[in-house]
Each structure stands twice: as structure tokens, then as C-alpha cells.
Amino acid sequence: MAQISAGHYEEAVASLSREETYGTGSREHLVPALALAGRVPEAQEEARLFLAGNPNWKVGDLVANSPFKSPSDAQPLVDGWRLVGLRE
């Protein structure tokens, strides 16, 4: 999340795609990292996979469960999910 917040989207993609992190819930953050890196088709596929396993998940859950002190600090994550078409 720190890499995404700092605008280091490709670095975030690399971190979240590592074998030891991929599929461990990292998709929730991988989706916006890919989308914000301009890799929207990949982000859409990851979103599809994530939502298949989490059908009741909403963007608001991401904000509510983020470690940021201010909800606005999670805005890049929200923006990334919106780029793949998810609306609250």
C-alpha cells in the first residue's frame, strides 16, 4: 500500500505479484496497482479473480480496513478500483 500511495505502481505490482504474496489476499491491492500503472486489462482480470472469491466485497471495505489515518490517503486504491469499472 505504501508503494501505491507513493505513486510507485510498477514496484507495487512487482511486490504484490511475488510468489510468496500472490493469492494471499494481495489481489485487493494488486488490482489498483495494475490499473494505476496503466495495465487495465490485467487489473480487470485480477479484479474478476478477486471478486469471484469475495462476492460481497465493496470498495468501502478497502477504505474501512486500510491502515491510513485519513480515508483520503486510501484514495489511490479507490481510484485504481474505479479504473477497472468497480463502482460503490
C-alpha positions, 0 to 999 in steps of 0.5 A: 500500500505504501508503494501505491500511495507513493505513486510507485505502481510498477514496484507495487505490482512487482511486490504484490505479484511475488510468489510468496504474496500472490493469492494471499489476499494481495489481489485487493491491492494488486488490482489498483496497482495494475490499473494505476500503472496503466495495465487495465486489462490485467487489473480487470482480470485480477479484479474478476479473480478477486471478486469471484472469491469475495462476492460481497466485497465493496470498495468501502471495505478497502477504505474501512480496513486500510491502515491510513489515518485519513480515508483520503490517503486510501484514495489511490486504491479507490481510484485504481478500483474505479479504473477497472469499472468497480463502482460503490 
